[in-house]
Amino acid sequence: MDIIKMAQTQLKDAGIDQWQNQYPNEESILLDIDNNNSYVVTSDNQVVATVAFAFDEDENYRVPVEG
Protein backbone atom coordinates (compact mmCIF):
# COMPACT_ATOMS: atom_id res chain seq x y z
CA MET A 1 0.00 0.00 0.00
CA ASP A 2 3.00 2.30 0.46
CA ILE A 3 3.70 2.07 -3.28
CA ILE A 4 0.06 2.81 -4.10
CA LYS A 5 0.05 5.85 -1.80
CA MET A 6 3.25 7.15 -3.41
CA ALA A 7 1.66 6.79 -6.85
CA GLN A 8 -1.49 8.60 -5.69
CA THR A 9 0.64 11.47 -4.40
CA GLN A 10 2.64 11.69 -7.63
CA LEU A 11 -0.54 11.73 -9.71
CA LYS A 12 -2.04 14.44 -7.49
CA ASP A 13 1.13 16.53 -7.64
CA ALA A 14 1.04 16.26 -11.43
CA GLY A 15 -2.55 17.56 -11.48
CA ILE A 16 -3.99 14.19 -12.51
CA ASP A 17 -7.22 13.28 -10.73
CA GLN A 18 -6.84 9.52 -11.27
CA TRP A 19 -6.66 7.52 -8.00
CA GLN A 20 -7.72 10.50 -5.87
CA ASN A 21 -11.00 9.03 -4.59
CA GLN A 22 -9.69 6.34 -2.23
CA TYR A 23 -9.00 3.97 -5.14
CA PRO A 24 -7.23 1.72 -5.29
CA ASN A 25 -7.63 0.85 -1.65
CA GLU A 26 -6.62 -2.16 0.39
CA GLU A 27 -9.91 -3.92 -0.41
CA SER A 28 -9.42 -3.56 -4.18
CA ILE A 29 -5.79 -4.69 -3.94
CA LEU A 30 -6.81 -7.77 -1.94
CA LEU A 31 -9.49 -8.52 -4.54
CA ASP A 32 -6.85 -8.34 -7.29
CA ILE A 33 -4.69 -10.74 -5.27
CA ASP A 34 -7.61 -13.13 -4.70
CA ASN A 35 -8.37 -13.06 -8.44
CA ASN A 36 -4.71 -13.76 -9.33
CA ASN A 37 -4.49 -10.40 -11.09
CA SER A 38 -1.91 -8.76 -8.80
CA TYR A 39 1.83 -8.90 -9.37
CA VAL A 40 4.86 -7.27 -7.79
CA VAL A 41 8.25 -6.38 -9.20
CA THR A 42 11.25 -6.90 -6.96
CA SER A 43 14.80 -5.67 -6.97
CA ASP A 44 17.34 -6.95 -4.48
CA ASN A 45 14.53 -8.82 -2.71
CA GLN A 46 12.51 -5.63 -2.18
CA VAL A 47 9.16 -4.82 -3.73
CA VAL A 48 9.65 -1.83 -6.03
CA ALA A 49 6.45 -1.87 -8.09
CA THR A 50 3.03 -3.42 -8.28
CA VAL A 51 0.68 -3.95 -11.18
CA ALA A 52 -2.72 -5.51 -11.77
CA PHE A 53 -3.48 -7.32 -15.02
CA ALA A 54 -7.11 -8.24 -15.59
CA PHE A 55 -8.49 -9.47 -18.87
CA ASP A 56 -12.16 -9.37 -17.97
CA GLU A 57 -14.31 -6.47 -19.16
CA ASP A 58 -14.16 -3.30 -17.08
CA GLU A 59 -17.29 -1.16 -17.30
CA ASN A 60 -15.16 1.99 -16.88
CA TYR A 61 -13.74 1.46 -20.37
CA ARG A 62 -16.97 0.50 -22.14
CA VAL A 63 -17.69 4.05 -23.34
CA PRO A 64 -14.77 6.34 -24.28
CA VAL A 65 -14.69 9.72 -22.57
CA GLU A 66 -13.02 12.62 -24.34
CA GLY A 67 -11.46 10.37 -26.93
C-alpha positions as CSV (number, residue, x, y, z in Angstrom):
1,M,0.0,0.0,0.0
2,D,3.0,2.3,0.5
3,I,3.7,2.1,-3.3
4,I,0.1,2.8,-4.1
5,K,0.1,5.8,-1.8
6,M,3.3,7.2,-3.4
7,A,1.7,6.8,-6.9
8,Q,-1.5,8.6,-5.7
9,T,0.6,11.5,-4.4
10,Q,2.6,11.7,-7.6
11,L,-0.5,11.7,-9.7
12,K,-2.0,14.4,-7.5
13,D,1.1,16.5,-7.6
14,A,1.0,16.3,-11.4
15,G,-2.5,17.6,-11.5
16,I,-4.0,14.2,-12.5
17,D,-7.2,13.3,-10.7
18,Q,-6.8,9.5,-11.3
19,W,-6.7,7.5,-8.0
20,Q,-7.7,10.5,-5.9
21,N,-11.0,9.0,-4.6
22,Q,-9.7,6.3,-2.2
23,Y,-9.0,4.0,-5.1
24,P,-7.2,1.7,-5.3
25,N,-7.6,0.9,-1.6
26,E,-6.6,-2.2,0.4
27,E,-9.9,-3.9,-0.4
28,S,-9.4,-3.6,-4.2
29,I,-5.8,-4.7,-3.9
30,L,-6.8,-7.8,-1.9
31,L,-9.5,-8.5,-4.5
32,D,-6.9,-8.3,-7.3
33,I,-4.7,-10.7,-5.3
34,D,-7.6,-13.1,-4.7
35,N,-8.4,-13.1,-8.4
36,N,-4.7,-13.8,-9.3
37,N,-4.5,-10.4,-11.1
38,S,-1.9,-8.8,-8.8
39,Y,1.8,-8.9,-9.4
40,V,4.9,-7.3,-7.8
41,V,8.2,-6.4,-9.2
42,T,11.2,-6.9,-7.0
43,S,14.8,-5.7,-7.0
44,D,17.3,-7.0,-4.5
45,N,14.5,-8.8,-2.7
46,Q,12.5,-5.6,-2.2
47,V,9.2,-4.8,-3.7
48,V,9.7,-1.8,-6.0
49,A,6.4,-1.9,-8.1
50,T,3.0,-3.4,-8.3
51,V,0.7,-4.0,-11.2
52,A,-2.7,-5.5,-11.8
53,F,-3.5,-7.3,-15.0
54,A,-7.1,-8.2,-15.6
55,F,-8.5,-9.5,-18.9
56,D,-12.2,-9.4,-18.0
57,E,-14.3,-6.5,-19.2
58,D,-14.2,-3.3,-17.1
59,E,-17.3,-1.2,-17.3
60,N,-15.2,2.0,-16.9
61,Y,-13.7,1.5,-20.4
62,R,-17.0,0.5,-22.1
63,V,-17.7,4.1,-23.3
64,P,-14.8,6.3,-24.3
65,V,-14.7,9.7,-22.6
66,E,-13.0,12.6,-24.3
67,G,-11.5,10.4,-26.9
